[in-house]
Every structure is written in C-alpha cells, then in structure tokens.
Amino acid sequence: MDGVHDTERPPVYHELEPGAIVAELWPGGPPRLFALVWEGDDENDQIVREVTAYGIALPNGSATTVGPAGSGWANWRSADSACWRMDSDLVWLSQ
C-alpha cells in the first residue's frame, strides 16, 4: 500500500502479555459474557429451552442484557439479579 509507513512510536501496550493487559486495565477482572435461558414445558410435556437475553457482566458487578433479536436492553445490579428478575437460568459464556 503506497503512502502507508510504519510508525516510529512504540506500541501502546509495549510488550505485555494479554493477561497482564487485562489485569492492568480491569483490576476487578475482564467483562464476562452470559446468556439467560428460560426452561419450561410445552403442551406435550416436552422440555423447551430458549435464550431470553444475552448479557455482559462488568468488573464492577453490574450487568447489561439485550434480547436475542437485538432489542429490549436493560441494566442490572448483577447478572444474578437479571437471572432472578427474568425467571431464567444464568449460563456463563466466557470466564
């Protein structure tokens, strides 16, 4: 690519490992992804499961969720609070 040159500036994160970057940026740990899953029975007594929301738990303990179609977002005190209020099971998708 013409006109594009390497910068002489050092990289922002220098030579830190990814784990060290996370520890430096988020002392409480990185954000964690989760899903809220509702489970019930249909008219034939078969178990039905559906994702009611996807969410992210922040290092300060709060959480935000959004519906599976991308609408209906909400802020919560915690992922557990969202789970309880939405009558769903909490499934962690990341560490």
C-alpha positions in Angstrom: 0.0 0.0 0.0 1.6 3.2 -1.2 1.9 6.0 1.3 1.4 3.8 4.4 4.5 3.6 6.6 5.3 2.0 9.9 5.2 4.4 12.8 8.2 5.1 14.9 6.1 5.2 18.1 6.3 2.3 20.5 3.2 0.1 20.7 0.7 1.3 23.4 0.9 -1.9 25.3 4.6 -2.4 24.9 5.4 -6.0 25.5 2.8 -7.0 28.0 1.1 -10.4 27.7 -2.7 -10.3 27.1 -3.3 -11.5 30.7 -1.2 -8.6 32.1 -3.0 -6.1 29.9 -6.4 -7.3 31.2 -5.1 -7.2 34.8 -3.8 -3.7 34.2 -7.0 -2.4 32.5 -9.6 -4.2 34.6 -8.4 -4.7 38.2 -11.7 -6.4 39.0 -11.3 -8.8 36.1 -12.4 -8.6 32.5 -16.1 -8.3 31.5 -17.8 -11.7 31.2 -20.4 -12.8 28.6 -23.5 -14.7 29.6 -26.9 -15.9 28.4 -30.2 -16.1 30.2 -32.0 -19.3 29.4 -35.7 -20.0 30.2 -36.8 -23.6 30.6 -40.3 -24.8 30.7 -42.7 -27.5 29.3 -44.7 -27.3 26.2 -48.3 -28.7 25.8 -46.9 -32.2 25.3 -44.8 -32.0 28.5 -41.6 -31.8 26.5 -38.8 -29.6 27.9 -38.4 -26.3 26.0 -35.4 -24.0 26.4 -35.0 -20.6 24.9 -32.5 -17.8 25.3 -34.3 -14.8 26.8 -31.3 -12.5 26.7 -27.6 -12.2 26.1 -25.5 -10.1 28.5 -22.2 -8.8 29.7 -21.2 -8.6 33.4 -18.9 -5.7 34.1 -15.9 -5.7 36.5 -17.9 -3.5 39.0 -20.6 -6.3 39.3 -23.3 -4.6 37.2 -24.7 -6.2 34.0 -26.4 -5.3 30.8 -28.6 -7.5 28.8 -30.2 -7.4 25.3 -32.9 -9.6 23.8 -31.9 -12.3 21.3 -33.3 -10.3 18.4 -31.1 -7.3 19.5 -33.8 -5.3 21.1 -35.0 -4.7 24.6 -31.8 -3.9 26.5 -31.7 -3.5 30.3 -29.2 -2.6 33.0 -29.0 -4.7 36.2 -27.2 -4.6 39.5 -25.7 -8.0 38.7 -26.0 -10.9 36.3 -27.7 -12.9 39.1 -30.2 -10.1 39.5 -31.1 -10.2 35.8 -31.4 -14.0 36.1 -33.8 -13.8 39.0 -35.9 -10.9 37.6 -36.2 -12.6 34.2 -37.0 -16.0 35.7 -34.2 -17.6 33.7 -31.1 -19.7 34.3 -27.7 -17.9 34.1 -25.3 -19.6 31.7 -21.7 -18.1 31.5 -20.3 -17.9 28.0 -16.8 -16.7 29.0 -14.6 -16.7 32.0 
